Amino acid sequence: MNITRAQGAKLLWIVTALWLIVMLASLYTGWLGGFFFDSTHAHVQGIDFFPVERAFLNFTAGRSQYDTFAIAYGPYATWFLYHPALALVLGPLLAPFKPWMAYAVWTTISFALMAASAWFILRRTQDPVRRALVALLMLGGFPVYIMLFVGNVQALLVLSITLVLVAVDAVREEGPTRLNQRLLLAGLLLSLFSKPAVFAMLPLLLMLHETRRATLKALVIYIAVSFLLIAIPGFNPVSMSWDQRILLATHPNLILQTMNVYTNGFQVTPAMQDNSVHWLAMIGLSGFRFQHIDVYSLPTFLDGLFHTLTPAALYRIPAILILVMSAVVWFVRTRAARLEAALLVLMASSLLVFLSYGLVWEYHYTGVFPLAALLLVRKHLIKLDWSIVVLSAIVWLPSLYFALSTQDASQLWVETLLRLDRVVPMLAIFCLLLVRAVQIASEGGLRPRPALGRDPAC
């Protein structure tokens, strides 16, 4: 019996729908709990959502948004460390609900954000099978489940990465239309006002004349809003002086020693209640290592593999490679090759958090799905594209915790082995993207570029 492509797609949609029902129901029933340490041995459901609402309630009471543990909302919470604008936007939407109902509403919103991300990508192909695969990839992964379980705002970042990459891909095919510019602006702002993973993308986006205007607009909005939320006392009730902020920003070790909730017993000091802590923490805590079964970063993986604290300089290499490749892309001769190489470098940029940041949780790996999905909808996939899709499928699957759950989780070899099927595929994807970007840049040819702002047609 021959199954047509349309019939195969319909069957895949049915399988996807059934799996998503199981996954969402498991948030209540716990059916999938055995695949994760958190849902097996810890009581942390909603733990990353409750601090967002606590931040808003603190703000309405005249306290610092970052004084997370001064208020009781929900049974527990992680320290709120997002952009101060985030709670002011999300907080009022969820304030009318009791904590667990608010978590349920946020879970629905997060799933809708992931669905929107899938929609922006699948609409770029007419192939029914690939459309269904994109939906399954974006919505059904095990990292998606744990993201919904803990209530993290990661879905905002996934949508942000999706919008940026879709916009640049559309610019590559159609040119910088008004819609593409709006998508890029929206993607950048979503990230900047939640999890600023797009920082590493900004140099390249500013270099390309097709994306420069939208990027500059996003930066102006971001800087203006951020400054006001720091400078206006009503928005920043427990503020430091600018001299104190500059001192901390120029002494990251001081931040690491005095403003780290993992080492100071979750005490939020006055300096940690200033709105600038969002940026200060990024400066001082980015290299912090935490050997824990839930942490899936390259630094922690290599520390465990070699039983030593590996050099911090090693993890600056990926960011340096991104900057170098951004400069290379700017010198590519032909427009088509330049934008194709730029898209790949932007994809690689979005993965820096896994390779350079010390604290990476399993839900962060939802960030790789937009990359794989966007490659999947291309008309002509080369072997490298398929390799990235396959590696992303490994990340989509359950981690090795299910196979090792009977082992002593405190053993270093167990923690290290558990990271294997997350960290290694991500490192491989990063390398493949940059290798392909180099190939395309070479094929496009390099030449001295004209002055910024001028880009003759090629």
C-alpha positions in Angstrom: 0.0 0.0 0.0 1.5 3.3 -1.1 0.9 6.3 1.2 0.9 9.7 -0.4 2.8 12.6 1.0 -0.4 14.2 2.1 -1.6 11.0 3.9 1.8 10.7 5.6 1.6 14.3 6.8 -1.9 13.7 8.1 -0.7 10.7 10.0 2.2 12.7 11.4 -0.1 15.5 12.5 -2.3 12.9 14.4 0.8 11.4 16.1 1.9 14.9 17.0 -1.5 15.9 18.4 -1.7 12.7 20.5 1.8 13.1 21.8 1.2 16.8 22.8 -2.0 15.7 24.7 0.1 13.2 26.6 2.8 15.7 27.3 0.5 18.5 28.5 -1.6 16.0 30.6 1.7 14.8 32.2 2.1 18.2 33.7 -0.8 17.3 35.9 -0.5 13.4 36.0 3.3 13.1 36.2 3.3 10.4 33.5 6.6 11.7 32.1 8.1 12.5 35.5 10.6 9.6 35.4 12.5 11.1 32.5 13.7 14.1 34.6 15.6 14.5 37.9 13.5 17.5 38.8 10.1 15.8 38.5 11.4 12.6 40.2 13.4 13.9 43.2 12.6 17.6 43.5 9.4 19.6 44.1 10.0 22.4 41.6 7.0 22.6 39.3 6.4 26.3 38.5 9.5 27.3 40.4 10.7 29.6 37.5 7.3 31.2 37.1 6.5 32.3 40.6 9.4 34.8 40.8 8.0 36.7 37.8 4.7 37.3 39.6 6.6 38.0 42.9 8.6 40.7 41.1 5.4 42.4 40.0 3.8 42.2 43.4 7.0 43.6 45.0 6.9 46.4 42.5 3.3 47.3 43.3 4.2 47.2 47.1 7.1 49.7 46.5 9.8 47.1 47.0 12.5 46.0 44.6 11.4 43.5 41.9 14.6 41.6 42.7 13.8 41.1 46.4 12.2 37.8 45.4 12.2 36.1 48.8 10.7 39.0 50.7 7.2 37.9 49.6 5.2 34.7 49.7 3.7 33.9 46.3 3.6 30.2 45.4 5.4 27.6 47.5 8.9 28.4 46.2 10.8 30.5 43.7 14.1 31.0 42.0 15.7 34.5 42.2 14.1 36.9 39.6 16.9 38.1 37.4 15.2 39.1 34.1 15.0 42.6 32.6 13.0 44.8 35.0 10.5 45.5 32.2 9.5 41.8 31.9 7.5 41.6 35.2 5.8 44.9 34.4 4.4 43.4 31.3 3.6 39.8 32.4 2.7 40.6 36.0 -0.6 42.5 35.4 -1.8 39.7 33.0 -1.5 37.1 35.7 -2.1 39.0 38.9 -5.8 38.3 39.0 -5.2 34.6 39.4 -4.1 32.5 42.4 -0.5 31.2 42.1 -1.3 27.7 40.7 -4.0 29.0 38.4 -1.6 31.7 37.2 1.0 29.0 36.5 -1.6 27.1 34.5 -2.4 30.2 32.5 1.3 30.9 31.9 1.8 27.3 30.8 -0.9 27.8 28.2 0.7 31.1 27.1 4.2 29.4 26.8 2.8 26.6 24.7 1.1 29.2 22.5 4.4 31.0 22.1 6.0 27.7 21.0 3.2 27.1 18.6 3.6 30.6 17.2 7.3 29.9 16.7 6.5 26.7 14.8 3.9 28.6 12.7 6.4 31.2 11.6 8.8 28.5 10.4 6.4 26.0 8.9 4.7 28.7 6.7 8.0 28.9 4.8 7.3 25.6 3.1 4.4 24.1 1.3 5.6 20.5 1.9 2.9 18.9 4.2 5.3 16.4 5.7 7.9 19.0 6.6 5.2 21.3 8.1 4.1 18.4 10.4 7.8 17.6 11.3 8.4 21.3 12.3 5.4 21.2 14.6 6.6 18.0 16.2 10.1 19.3 16.5 9.2 22.6 18.0 6.4 21.5 20.4 7.0 17.9 21.4 10.6 17.8 22.6 11.4 16.7 26.1 13.2 20.0 26.8 9.9 21.7 26.0 8.2 19.5 28.7 10.6 20.5 31.4 10.4 24.1 30.3 6.6 24.0 30.9 7.1 22.0 34.1 9.3 24.6 35.8 7.4 27.5 34.2 10.4 29.3 32.7 10.0 32.2 30.3 12.2 30.4 27.8 9.4 30.3 25.3 9.8 34.1 24.8 13.4 33.5 23.8 12.5 30.7 21.4 10.0 33.0 19.7 12.7 35.7 19.6 15.3 33.5 18.0 12.6 32.3 15.6 11.6 35.8 14.5 15.2 36.9 14.0 16.2 33.9 12.0 13.0 33.9 9.9 13.4 37.6 9.2 17.0 37.2 8.1 16.1 34.2 6.0 13.3 36.1 4.4 15.6 39.1 3.7 18.0 36.6 2.0 15.2 35.5 -0.3 12.9 38.6 -0.7 15.0 41.6 0.4 14.4 43.9 3.4 10.6 44.3 3.2 8.6 46.1 5.8 7.3 42.9 7.2 10.8 41.4 7.5 12.0 44.5 9.3 9.1 44.3 11.8 9.8 40.6 12.5 13.4 41.4 13.1 12.6 44.3 15.4 10.1 42.2 17.3 12.5 39.3 17.7 15.3 41.5 19.0 13.1 43.3 21.5 11.6 40.1 22.8 15.0 38.8 23.7 16.4 42.1 24.9 13.6 42.6 27.4 13.7 39.0 28.7 16.8 36.9 28.0 19.3 38.9 26.0 20.7 36.0 24.0 20.7 38.2 20.9 23.6 40.3 22.2 26.1 38.2 20.3 24.1 38.7 17.1 24.1 42.5 17.3 27.6 43.2 15.7 26.7 41.2 12.6 23.2 42.6 12.3 24.7 46.1 12.6 27.2 45.4 9.9 24.6 44.2 7.3 22.8 47.2 5.7 19.7 45.0 5.2 19.3 44.6 9.0 21.0 47.7 10.4 18.0 50.0 10.7 15.8 47.5 12.6 18.7 46.6 14.9 19.5 50.3 15.6 15.8 50.9 16.4 15.8 48.0 18.8 18.9 49.2 20.5 17.5 52.7 20.9 14.3 51.4 22.5 16.2 49.0 24.7 18.7 51.5 26.0 16.0 54.2 26.6 13.7 51.9 28.5 16.5 50.3 30.4 17.9 53.7 31.5 14.5 54.9 32.6 13.9 51.8 34.7 17.2 52.3 36.4 17.1 56.1 36.8 13.5 56.7 37.9 13.2 56.0 41.6 9.6 54.8 41.3 10.8 51.9 39.1 14.0 51.3 41.1 13.1 51.8 44.8 16.3 50.3 46.2 18.9 52.0 44.0 22.6 52.4 44.1 24.6 55.4 42.9 26.1 55.3 39.4 29.6 55.2 41.0 28.6 51.9 42.8 27.2 50.4 39.6 30.4 51.3 37.6 32.6 49.9 40.4 30.7 46.6 40.3 30.6 46.4 36.5 34.4 46.9 36.3 35.0 44.3 39.1 33.2 41.1 38.0 34.9 39.1 40.8 33.3 41.3 43.4 29.9 40.5 41.8 30.7 36.8 41.9 31.7 36.9 45.5 28.9 39.1 46.9 26.0 38.8 44.6 25.7 35.1 43.9 22.6 33.4 45.4 24.1 30.0 45.0 27.0 30.8 47.4 25.4 33.4 49.8 22.5 31.2 50.9 19.9 32.9 48.6 20.3 36.2 50.5 19.3 39.2 48.4 21.6 42.1 49.5 20.7 45.7 48.9 23.1 45.8 45.9 21.3 42.9 44.4 18.0 44.8 44.6 19.0 47.6 42.3 17.5 47.2 38.8 21.0 47.2 37.3 21.6 43.7 38.8 20.1 42.3 35.7 23.2 43.4 33.8 25.6 43.1 36.6 24.8 39.5 37.1 25.4 38.8 33.4 28.9 40.3 33.8 29.9 38.7 37.1 28.0 35.4 37.1 28.5 34.2 33.5 31.5 32.1 34.3 30.1 30.7 37.5 30.4 26.8 37.6 27.9 24.7 39.4 28.3 21.0 39.4 24.7 19.8 39.6 22.8 17.1 37.9 20.5 19.7 36.3 23.3 21.8 34.7 24.0 21.0 31.1 26.7 23.5 30.0 30.0 22.8 28.2 32.1 24.3 31.1 30.5 22.0 33.6 30.7 19.0 31.3 34.4 19.5 30.7 35.0 20.2 34.4 33.4 16.9 35.2 35.1 15.0 32.4 38.6 16.1 33.4 38.0 16.3 37.1 39.3 19.9 37.3 38.3 23.5 36.9 39.0 24.1 33.2 40.4 27.5 32.2 37.8 30.2 31.8 39.6 31.5 28.7 38.6 28.3 26.9 35.0 29.3 26.9 35.6 32.7 25.4 36.8 31.1 22.2 33.2 30.5 20.8 32.4 34.2 21.2 35.6 35.2 19.6 34.9 32.9 16.7 31.5 34.5 16.2 33.1 38.0 16.2 35.7 36.8 13.6 33.1 35.2 11.4 30.9 38.3 11.7 33.7 40.3 10.3 34.4 37.8 7.6 30.7 37.8 6.5 30.9 41.6 6.1 33.6 41.1 3.5 31.8 38.5 1.4 31.5 39.7 -2.2 28.1 38.5 -3.3 24.8 39.4 -1.6 23.4 35.9 -1.7 26.5 34.3 -0.2 26.8 37.1 2.4 23.3 36.7 3.7 23.4 32.9 3.7 26.7 33.0 5.7 25.2 35.6 8.0 22.2 33.4 8.7 24.4 30.5 9.7 26.6 32.7 11.9 23.5 34.1 13.6 22.3 30.5 14.2 25.7 29.7 15.8 25.5 32.9 17.9 22.3 31.8 19.5 24.1 28.7 20.8 26.8 30.6 22.7 25.0 30.3 26.0 25.5 26.5 26.0 29.2 26.8 25.2 30.3 29.8 27.2 27.9 30.2 30.1 28.3 28.2 33.3 24.6 27.7 34.3 22.6 26.0 31.5 19.5 24.0 32.4 17.9 21.4 30.2 15.0 23.6 29.1 17.5 26.0 27.5 17.9 23.3 24.8 14.6 24.3 23.3 16.7 27.1 21.8 18.2 24.7 19.2 14.8 23.7 17.7 14.2 26.9 15.6 17.6 26.4 13.9 16.9 22.8 13.0 13.3 23.6 11.9 14.4 26.4 9.7 16.9 24.2 8.0 14.3 21.5 7.6 11.9 23.7 5.6 14.6 24.5 3.0 13.9 23.3 -0.6 17.3 21.7 -0.9 18.9 20.2 2.2 22.6 19.3 2.0 24.2 16.7 4.2 25.2 19.3 6.8 21.6 20.5 7.1 20.5 16.9 7.7 23.3 16.4 10.2 22.1 19.4 12.3 18.5 18.1 12.1 19.6 14.7 13.4 21.8 16.2 16.2 18.8 18.3 17.2 16.6 15.2 17.2 19.0 13.7 19.8 18.4 16.8 21.9 14.7 16.5 21.4 14.7 12.9 22.8 14.8 12.1 26.6 18.2 12.7 28.2 20.2 9.8 29.5 18.7 10.4 33.0 16.1 7.8 32.3 18.8 5.1 31.8 20.9 6.3 34.7 18.1 7.2 37.2 19.0 4.2 39.4 22.6 5.4 39.9 23.8 7.7 42.6 23.1 11.2 41.2 25.7 12.8 43.4 28.5 10.9 41.7 30.5 13.1 39.3 30.7 10.4 36.6 26.9 10.1 36.6 26.5 13.9 36.2 29.1 14.0 33.4 27.6 11.1 31.5 24.1 12.7 31.7 25.4 15.8 29.9 26.8 13.7 27.0 23.7 13.7 24.8 23.0 17.4 25.3 26.4 19.2 25.3 28.1 17.1 22.6 25.4 17.5 20.0 25.2 21.2 20.7 28.9 21.7 20.3 28.8 19.7 17.0 26.0 21.9 15.7 27.9 25.0 16.5 31.0 23.8 14.7 29.0 22.6 11.7 27.3 26.0 11.3 30.6 27.8 11.4 32.3 25.4 9.0 29.4 25.8 6.5 29.6 29.6 6.9 33.3 29.6 6.1 32.6 27.5 3.0 29.9 29.8 1.8 32.0 32.9 2.5 34.8 31.3 0.4 32.4 30.5 -2.4 31.1 34.0 -2.4 34.6 35.5 -2.5 36.1 38.2 -0.3 37.0 41.7 -1.2 37.6 45.0 0.5 34.2 46.3 1.6 33.0 49.9 1.0 32.3 52.3 3.8 29.5 51.5 6.3 26.1 52.3 4.9 27.0 51.7 1.3 26.4 48.3 -0.2 26.4 48.2 -4.0 24.3 45.6 -5.7 26.0 42.4 -6.6 
